[in-house]
Amino acid sequence: MRCHHQLLLFLSVILLILYNIESYQYSSTKTMRKKNKSEKSIITSSSSLSLSSSTLIQDNINNSMNRYQKNQLYFMHFSFAFTSRMWDMAIILLIAELTNNSLKITAMSGLMSSALSLIMMPKIGIWLDKVDRLQAVKSTLFYKFTSISIAYLLCAYLSHQSGLAAAGSSLRMILFYLLPVFYAVASVSFATITQQIETDWLVVLANKDENWLRDTNAFLSQIDLGCKAAAPAFTGLLFAKFTQSNVSLLLVAVNTVVTVMLYNLLSGLYHKFPNLAQKQVEKKAPKRDDNSAKKPEVENVVLGGKEWDAESLMGTFLSSFKSFATSGCAGVMIAYSFLYLTVLSFGSLMTVYLRSTGMSQSLIGTLKGVAALTEFCGAALFPFFSRKYGDWKTGYFAIWYQFTFVLLAASSMLAVPMQQSSLIIAVSVLFSRAGLWMFDLTTRQLAQVTIKETTRGRVNGQWKSMISFFDMFGYFLAVLFSRPDQFWVLTTVSACMVGSAAIAYTANIPINCTIPYRVKNFFPSLKFVKRSQ
């Protein structure tokens, strides 16, 4: 019966995604027709500008994506998001089965993933700014394919053994502890591909059309949320029907097919749109040494009176942070990063706490499903609010809306008994998710249209590194305050971080954007805001 429910959920989400594709294409076609009509009327009424206007319309038509290409983009993103969510679910289930439900390997995997992302993403970002877009995708897909395939094959091999406790040979122990390594490499590969597509490729394809970029961001987020609900259900269905070793081998085959398909689809877009091949690279003048021999300039960073080599790990971090601080939207990205230090998110920590208070698994599952629907609604409503009120105002109301419900959840821990507060926490977090996803899309949109093409890789890499730091620090706090009666400490920290995010975002809203209350920008020297509303 459970398998039937999972299959029904999977099919329902797929139908919902397909319905939204048709609705989005219809609305986009309708908007384009209105735009063309208005442009034609402008050309008719202004004969002196007819030539330049018609040229502009022709350029927009040449640079726009037709319906087939849009479906390619959506299908590519759906395939990537679905296999990513399958990986997240399957590898944890396989590790839990192999280790007799021990949390040790799982915790090591999450910690190593965050640590590797924290260290490597700034350097990866600099690399993305230097190399060709298609070559970067090809290399990243190779690392993704290799790490995931090896991890699945290791699980298939180890599933024939009795698990970690009975593993007698040193070879088996080594194979068990290699799983977190491949898990971390795969996670960084997924993050790198996401960064390339969402922060660079989409901006180039938008061709400075913010409405197209806004609608595409919102719809791709809806696909993400649909896959977030459907992929675990489909993965659970596979585990219910087949053995662990067979599921591992099947997922290796799926990973191979999807990797080849992703490269072909991205390669097709790359060759169809010449702008993707015309990458702007930051140029630096060569400097001369004492012998007047030309050397490629390496911009070292000075901190605390010491000059750091830009090629070193610390120099790379400082160089990326310098680009990040002067990107024009650093305050917005810092505010967004604060949101990752929270337990009020229907994640694993909050789920364990709700179970400790006596809440049934069926009720927790139902609330998670409704929360996913709330997130979906937030992503769907973003384009409407953004067009009506602007990006900055939409983000302002979204983050304070989220903070209101998070504060209610944290306060309930101190005001009412544990059993009663658990329901308040669950319902409050449920409603806060709509604001979270609207704020997520707002920050993404602002970053996409603000960051220069020459520094997109390093700025977004530094942003991802900062997110990993707060995410990792959240797990560190959970280890320190691991008892259910200490959960109030984690919820209080979560509310403070969401409140800090709201204050930091509000402090960086441009002066010409009218909002009810303003907060002083505490870091004006970092040049957080360069773009007006």
N, C-alpha and C positions, 0 to 999 in steps of 0.2 A: 504493500500500500504506500509505503514511504517513497519507493521508486516512482510510482505513478504521480505522486505529488511533485517530486523533483522534475519529472518530465513535463508536467503541466506548467510548472513555473518557468522552465526553460523555453517552452514553445510560446508562452504568453509574452515573455520579454522580447523574444525575436519578432513576434507580430507587432509589438508596440514600437520597436525600432523601425521596422519597415513602414508602419503607418506614419511615423514622424518624418521619415525620408520623403514620402510622397507629399506630406503637408508642407515641409520645408521647401521642397522644390516648387510646389505650387505658389507659395507665398513669394519665393524668390523670383519666379517668372512674372508674377503680377507686379512686384516692385520694379523689375527691370522694364516692363512695358510702360509703367507710369513714368519712369525716368526717361525713357526714350521719347515718350510723348511730350514731356516738358522740354526736353532738349530740342525736339523738332520745332516746337512753338517759339523757342528762343531764336532758333535759326531763321524762322520765317519773319519774326518781328525785327530782327537786327541784321539787315543785309550786309552791313559793313564787317560783321564778324562771322559771316556764314562760312567762309573758307576755313578759318581756324577752328570753329565749332565743329564742323563736319569732320575735320581731321582728328579732333579730340574724341569724338564719338567712335570713329573708326579704330583709333588706338585702344579705346576701352573694349570694343567688341573683339579685337584681335587678342587682347590680353585676358579676356574672361574665359572661364571654364564652361564647356558645354555640359549637357546632362550626363553623357557617358563618362566624361572625365570626373565630374563630381561624384558619380556612383563609384568610380575607381577609388577616389580618395576616401569615401565613406567605408567601402568594403575593405580597403587596406587598413584603415584605423580599427575597424571592427575585428579583423583577423588578429591584429597585433594586440588589442586590448583583451580579446577573449583568451588568447593563448597565454598572455601575461597573468590573467586572473586564474587560469587553469594551473599554471606553474605555482603561483602562490599557495593554492589549495592543495595540489597534489604532492608537492615536495614536503609540506608539513605533515600530511597524512602518512606518507611513506616513512619519514623519519620517526614519527610517533610509533608506527607499527614495528619498525626495526629496533627501536630502543625501549620497547615495553612501556610506552607513554612517559618516558623520562623527559624532563624539560631541559636537560643539560645541553644536548646537541641543538635543540631548537633555539635556546637562548644564545648559544654561541653563534649560531647562524645569523640571528638578528643583530647581535652586537658587532660581528665582523662585517656585516653588510653596511651598517651605519658608519663604522670606522673607515672602511675602504672608500665609501662615498665622500666622507669628510676630507680625507687626504687627497684623493685622486681627482675629484670633480674640477677643482680649479685648474689643474694641469691639463685635464681633458678639454676643458673649455678653451684654453690657449691653443691647443692642437686643432680644435674645430675651426678656430678663426684663420688658421693657416692653410688647411688642406681643402681640396675640392669637395663639394658637397656629396657627390655620388661616391667618391673614394672613401669619405668618412662613413657613409652608410654601409658600404661594403665591408669595411674593416670591423665596424661595430656589430654587424649581423654575424660576421664570422666568430667573434668572441662569444656572442649570445648563443649561437648554434653549438659551438664546441662545449661551453660550460654546461649548458642544459643537457645536452646529449650524454656527456660523461656522467653527470649527476644521476640521470635516469638509469643509465646502464649500471652504475654502481649499486643503485637501489635494487635493480633486477637481480644482480649477482648476490647481494647480501640478503635478499628476501628468502633465499634457499637456506640460510643459516638460522639459528634460533634467536639471534639478536645480540645486542651489545653485551649483556650479562654473561652469555655463554660463549662469546668469541674468544677462542683460546689462543689463536696465533697472533703474532704481532702484525702480520700483514692485514688481517681483518680489522684490527684496531686502527691501523693507519688509514684504511679505506673509510672507516666510520668518521674519523676526524678530518678527512678530506672533504666531506660533504659540505661543511660550513664554508670552506674556501670557494668551491664551485658555486655555492649559493650566493656568496658575496659578489663574485665576478659576474654572475648572471644578473643580479640586481643592479649593479652599476651599468651593465650593458643596456638593460631596459631603460634606465634613467637617461642614458646618453642618447638613445634613439628618440625617446620622448622629447628631450631637449632640442634635438635637431629638427624634428618635424614641427613641434608646436611653437618654438621660439624663432625659427629661421625660415623653414620652407613655407609655412603658411603666410608669413609676412611678405615674402617675395611673391607668392601666388596672389595675394590680395592686391598687389600693385597700388598701394596707398589708398585702397578703398576700405575705410574703417567699418562701414556697414556690412560689407561682405565678410570681413574678418570677425566682426562681432557675432554675426549669425553662425558662421562656421565654428567658432570657438564654442558657442552654446550647444550646437548640435553634436559636435564631437564629444562634449562633456556628457550629453545625454546617452550617447553610445557607450561611453565609459561606465556610466552608472548602470545601464542595462546589462553590460557584461559583468559588472560587479555582482549582480544578482543572479544572472543566468549561468555563468561559468562554474561557480561552486556547485550549483545544483547538477549540472551536467557531469562535473568531475565526480561528485558523490554517486551519481548513477553508474559511472564506469566502475568504481570501486565496489559497488553492490553486485555487479554482474560478473566481474572478472577477478582473478587473483592479482596480488600486488605485482608480481613479476610480469604478468601479461599486460597490466595497465602501464607499467614502466616502459615496456617495449612499444606499446601502442602510442604512448606519448612521445617517444623518440621519433616515430614515423610522422606524427602530427607536427612536431617541431621542424622536421626536415622539409615537409611540404610547405608549411607556412613561411619558413625562412626563404625558400626559393621564390615563392609567390610574392612576398614582400619586396624582394630585390627587383623582380620583374616589374611590379607596379610602380615602384619608386623610380626605376630606370626609365620607364615610359614617360612619367611626368617630367623627369629631368630633361629628356630629349625633346619633349613637346614644348616646353617653356624655356626659351633661351636665357631668360633672366636668372634661372637657377645655376646656369653654367658661368655666368658673369659675376663672380664673387669679388667684392671689394675687400682688399687686404690693406691693413694699416702699414703705410710706408714710412720708413725711417732713414734719414740721411746717414751715410757712412761717416765714421769718425777716424781720425788719423792718430797714430801713436807718435812717439818721438822720432821714429825713422820715416815718418810720412807714408807708411804703408797702409793701404786701405784695409779696414776690417769691418765686418758687419756689426753695426751698433747693437749692443745688448743693454737695454735700459735697466740698470741696477736700481735698487730701492734703498733709501737711507732711512733707518729707524734707530732712534736713540743714539745718534752719532756714529752708528756703524753702517757700512755699506754692504748690502746683501747681494750676492750674485743672483741674477734673475733666473739662471738655470737651476739653482738649488731648490730644494723643497720649500724652505722658508721664503726664498726670494720669489718663487712662483706664487705662493700664497699672498705675499704683500703686493706683488704686481697686480694680481687679479683683484685684490681688495681695493687697490687704488682706482682701477677702472670701474669697479662696482660703486665706490663712493661718489664718483663724478659722472655716473651714468645718467643722472636726471630723475631717477625714480627709486633711489636706494632706500629712502624712508618707507615707501610703500612695500618694497620687498622685505625689509626688516620687519615691518608690521605683520606681514603674512607669515614670516618664519616663526614668529612668536606662537602662532596657533598650533604648532607641532609639539609644544610642551604642554600637553593636556591629556587627561584620561577620560574626559567627558566626550566620548566619540563613538560609543558602541563598539569599541575595540576589544581586544582580548582581556585587558585589565578590568574594564568596566563590566564585561560579561561575567568574569569570575566573581566580582564583588556582588553583582545582582543575584547570582546563584547562592552565594554565602548568606544572603538575607532571607532565603527561602522562596525566591521567585522561581516559578516553574520554567523549564526549558521551552515549553510551547509558548508561554507568554513572552519570554525573551525573544524567541524567534519571530513571533508576530510583530513585536515592537521594532525589531530590526528591519523587517519587511516594510513596515509603514515608514520608518526613517529613510529607507532607500527611496520610497515614493516621494517623500518630502524633499529629498535632495534633487530628485528628478524635476520636481515642480520648480525649485529654485533655479535650476539651470535653464528650464524652459521659459521662465518669466524674465530672465536677465535681459534679452534683447529689447523687450517692451519697455522696461524701466530705464534701460540705458538710453534708448532713443528719446524717451519722454523727459527724463531728468538729467541726462548726461552721465558719463562714466564716474566722475568723482562723487556726485551726489548719490548715485546708486550704491557705490562702495561705502559711503558714509552711513547711510541708513541700514545697509546689510550688516556691517560689523557691529553697530550699536544694537541692532535687533538681536544678533547672536549673543552679544554680551549680556543682554537683559535676561535671556533664558538660562545662560550658563551661571549667572550670578544667583538666579532663583534656585538652580540645582545645588550649588555649593552652599547656599544659606540653609537649605533644608537639612543638611547634615548636622548643623549646629542648633536648629530650632525644634526639630521633631524627632521622635524615635526612629531607629534604624529601619524597621519594617515599613513604616509610612514614608520615610524619606526616599526609599528605593524607588517607589512608584513615581514620586515627584521628580526624581533625578531622571528616570527613563523618559517620562513625558516631556520634560523640559529640554532634554538633549534632542529628543525627536523633533521638536519644533525649531530648535536652533540650527538644524542642518540646512534648512532652506537659506538662511542668511549666510552660512558658511560658503555654500557653493556660489551664491551670487557674488560674495566678496572674492572668492577664488577667481571667478571669471573677470571681475573688475581689475584685479591686480595683474592678471595675465594680459588683458587688453592694454592696460597702461604701459606695461613693460614692453610689449610687442611694438607699440607705436613710438616709444621714447628712445629705446636703446639703439645706438648706432650699429650699422651692419658690421663695421670693422671690429667691434668689441662684443658682439652678441654672445659668442661662445664663452669667453672668459667671465663676463658679467653673470650670465645664467649659471655657469659652472660654480662660481662663488656663491650664488644664491642657493643652489642645490647643496653645497657644502654647509652653508649656514643652517639650512633646514635639517640636514642630517645631524648636526650638533645638537639642536634642540630635541630632536627625536631621540637621540641616544641618551641625552641627559634626563629625559622623561623616564626611560627604562631604569636609569641609575637611581632615580628617586624612588621608583617602584620597588627596587631591591631593598633600599633603606627602610621604607615604610610599607612592608609587605603584608602586615596583618589587616584583616577586614576592619577592625576597630580603628586603624590608622588611616583609613581611606579618606577621611575628612581632610587630612593634610594635603593629599594629592588633588582633591577637588578644589581646595582653597588656592593652591598654586595654579591650577588650571584657570580658575576665574581671574586671578591676578594677571596671568599671561594674556588672556583674551582681552581684559581691560587695557593692558599695556598696548596691545595691538590696535585697539580702537583709538587710544590717545595718540599713538605714533602716526596712524593714518590721518587722523583729523589735523594733526600739527603740520602735515605736508600738503594739505589741500590748497590750491592756488587762491590768492586773495580775491580774484574776480569771480570765484564760485561762491554763491550765497548759501550759507548753511546756518542752522539755528545757533550753534555755539562753536567757538573757536578755541584752539589750544595753541600756545606758543611753541614754535619750532625750536627745540633745544639744541639742534645740531645744524645751524645754518651754514657752518663752514664746509660741510660735506656736499653742499650744492644738491640737496635732495630733489628739489623741484625746478625744472627748467621749462616744462610744457604747460601752457595755459589751457583752460577748459575749452 
